[in-house]
Amino acid sequence: MYRRFAAQTETFRREVEYQLREKGEVAVFVDEVQRIPSLLNEVHFLIEGYKGTVQFVLTGSSARKLRREGANLLAGRARQLKLHPITFVEKNRLLEETLRLGQLPVMVEQQDESYLTTYVDVYLREEIYQESLIRKQEIFARFLDVAAQYSGELISF
């Protein structure tokens, strides 16, 4: 789907319009919308053209990328909701366990520290390095190790 919609975003519009003809009303979920910012133009078109019959739920983790690329942020047509991680109180967890495993839902459910390692690796590669927020990924990875060692301690500059 990613390749198809990235190559021709109007394909997304045609598929939603087809569903509207078939069902009359549809809800469309798009995860990681920042990967194809031009889809927001199609969403805009569909919201305006099919008022009351189409609803969108768009999720993503990089508004920075959307703003940088000048994407259509659907001003006046969308509501922004922020989803925060699960807290240790919500899951009735011990503070030590929360500090060790974090608050990401998959970590809470799986209780497996390998997910955290994978998450950090993917975050470094996808969010930090590819968005050119840093120049040398290896140095930043070492920084994260040091920062983790001193987490919760007073740091003297």
N, C-alpha and C positions, 0 to 999 in steps of 0.2 A: 504494500500500500504506500509506504513511504516513497519508494522510487516512482511509482505511478503518479502520485499527487505532486511530488517535487518537480517532475518533468512537465506536467500540465495541470496547474491548479484548477483550471476550469472543469476537469474531470470530477473533482470533489463536488463542485456545484451541481453538475449534471446528476451525480449519484444521489445527492440530497433531494433534488427536484423529482427524480424518479420515485423515491420513497414517499415524497409528499403526494404525488399523483396516486400512488398505490394505497396509502394509508390515511391521507387527509391531514394528519398531524404527526410530527416526529420530534424526537429528542436525539441530538447528535452529540457524542462525546469525542473530543479530540485531546489525546494525551500528548504532552511535550510539544505543544503548538509552536514553540520558538524554533523548532527544527525546520519548519517551512513557514516563515513569516508571511509570505504572500497569501497563505490560506486565509489570513484575517481579512483580506479584501473580499474574498468569496463569502466569508461569514457575514460581512457587512452587507453585501449585495442580497444575501438570502434573508437576513433580518429585515431589511427594508422592503423587499419584494413579497415576503410571505409573513407579514405581521400576524402574530397570534397563532400561527400554525407550526412554527419551527422554534425549538429552544436549543441553545448550545450550552454545553459545559466544556470549557477549555481549561486544560491544566498545563502547567509548565513551571520550569524552575529557573528560567533565565530571562527576566524582563530586561536585563542589561542588553542582551543580544537584540531583542525586539526594538528597543529605543535606538540603539546604535545603527541599526539598519533602516531606521525611519519607517517601521511597520505601522500599519493602521491599528491603533490601540483601542478602537471602537468607543471613543469618548462619547458619553451620553447614551450609549446603547448597551453597555455592559456594567455589571457590578463586580467588584473585585473582593474576593474573600481569601483570607490567608489561613492556611491549615498549619497549625503548629504541631510539633511532635507530641507523642503520648508522654505524659509526665509519670514519674514513679508513683505519685499519689493515685493517679487514675488506674494504674495497674497493680496497686497495692504491693509495690516492690520496695525493697530496702534501698537506701541511699547508695550504699557501696555497690550494689548490683547495677544501679542506674549509672553510676560513674564509670564502671568497668565496661558495660555493654552499650551505653548511650541510650537514646530515646527513639531511634528509628523503629517503626512498627515491625519490620522484619527481624530486627535484633531482639525486640521484646518477645516475639512469638517463637523464634527459633532457638534462642539462648545459645547461639553458636558464634564465637568470636571471629570465625573466618569470614562471615558476612561483613563485619566491620572492616576488615583488611581489604576485601574486595571493593566495598563502598569507597574507601579512601583512595584506592588505586584508580577507580573509574572517575571519581570526583577530580582527582589531579589531572587525569588525562583529558576528560571531556570538558569540564567546567573551567579549569584554570589554564592549562597549557594550550588547548585549542582556541580558547578565546583570547589568547595572547596577553593574559593578565600578568604572566611571568615569562622570563626569557629562558631560564634553565630549570627544568622540572626536577632534576636530581637535587639541586641545591634547596629548592622549596620543600621537597620530600624530607630532606635532613632537618630543615627548620621545623617541620611538623613533629618529627621525632623529639627534638629538643623541647619544643613547646609543650608536648604531652608530658615529658618528664617533669617539667616545672609547673604543671597545671595545679592551681590552687596555692602556689607558693608566692611569696613576695619576690619580685624581680628588681634588682638594682641596675639602673642604667648608668 
